[in-house]
């Protein structure tokens, strides 16, 4: 899975306590070894190894939130192709 800057994740209720009870996190940088993130509702910032983020995604403790602008652009492109 490609982890890019700006990607937003929903934090499951089971681990929100580990993230200051924030509901979302957004990746702010990724150098290939560690990722830095900011928590939703201005609840803080942090960093973790990419391997740990991958583990949280695999365990479904984090789920990616789709970018609405990207979805709208994809829908528009499909309509133009048809």
C-alpha positions as CSV (number, residue, x, y, z in Angstrom):
1,X,0.0,0.0,0.0
2,X,1.3,3.4,-1.0
3,X,1.3,5.9,2.0
4,X,1.3,9.4,0.7
5,X,1.3,12.8,2.3
6,X,-2.3,14.1,2.8
7,X,-3.8,10.7,3.2
8,X,-6.4,10.7,5.9
9,X,-7.3,7.7,8.1
10,X,-10.2,7.0,10.5
11,X,-9.0,5.7,13.9
12,X,-11.0,2.8,15.3
13,X,-12.6,3.3,18.7
14,X,-10.4,0.5,20.2
15,X,-7.2,2.5,19.8
16,X,-8.4,6.1,20.0
17,X,-7.0,6.2,23.5
18,X,-3.5,5.8,22.1
19,X,-4.1,8.8,19.9
20,X,-5.5,11.4,22.4
21,X,-9.0,10.2,21.5
22,X,-8.8,11.7,18.0
23,X,-11.1,10.2,15.4
24,X,-8.8,10.9,12.4
25,X,-5.2,11.2,11.5
26,X,-3.6,12.8,8.4
27,X,-0.1,11.9,7.1
28,X,2.1,15.0,6.9
29,X,5.3,13.4,5.7
30,X,6.8,10.0,4.8
31,X,10.5,9.4,4.4
32,X,10.2,5.7,3.8
33,X,11.2,4.7,7.3
34,X,8.9,6.8,9.5
35,X,5.7,8.7,8.9
36,X,4.7,11.9,10.6
37,X,1.0,12.7,11.2
38,X,-1.4,15.2,12.7
39,X,-4.4,14.2,14.6
40,X,-7.9,15.5,13.9
41,X,-9.6,18.1,16.0
42,X,-6.1,19.6,16.7
43,X,-5.4,16.9,19.3
44,X,-1.7,16.7,18.5
45,X,1.0,15.4,16.2
46,X,3.2,12.3,16.2
47,X,5.3,9.9,14.2
48,X,5.7,6.1,13.9
49,X,7.6,3.6,11.8
50,X,6.0,2.9,8.4
51,X,5.9,-0.8,9.5
52,X,3.7,0.0,12.5
53,X,1.3,2.1,10.3
54,X,1.1,-0.9,7.9
55,X,0.4,-3.2,10.9
56,X,-2.5,-0.9,12.1
57,X,-3.9,-0.8,8.6
58,X,-3.7,-4.6,8.3
59,X,-5.5,-5.1,11.6
60,X,-8.2,-2.6,10.5
61,X,-7.4,-0.2,13.4
62,X,-7.0,2.5,10.8
63,X,-9.1,2.8,7.6
64,X,-8.4,5.2,4.8
65,X,-10.9,7.9,4.2
66,X,-11.5,8.5,0.5
67,X,-10.8,12.0,-0.7
68,X,-14.2,13.4,-1.9
69,X,-12.5,15.7,-4.4
70,X,-10.7,12.8,-6.0
71,X,-13.9,10.7,-6.2
72,X,-15.7,13.6,-7.9
73,X,-12.9,14.0,-10.4
74,X,-12.9,10.2,-11.2
75,X,-16.7,10.3,-11.7
76,X,-16.4,13.2,-14.0
77,X,-13.6,11.6,-16.0
78,X,-15.7,8.4,-16.4
79,X,-18.7,10.4,-17.7
80,X,-16.5,12.1,-20.3
81,X,-15.1,8.8,-21.5
82,X,-18.5,7.3,-22.0
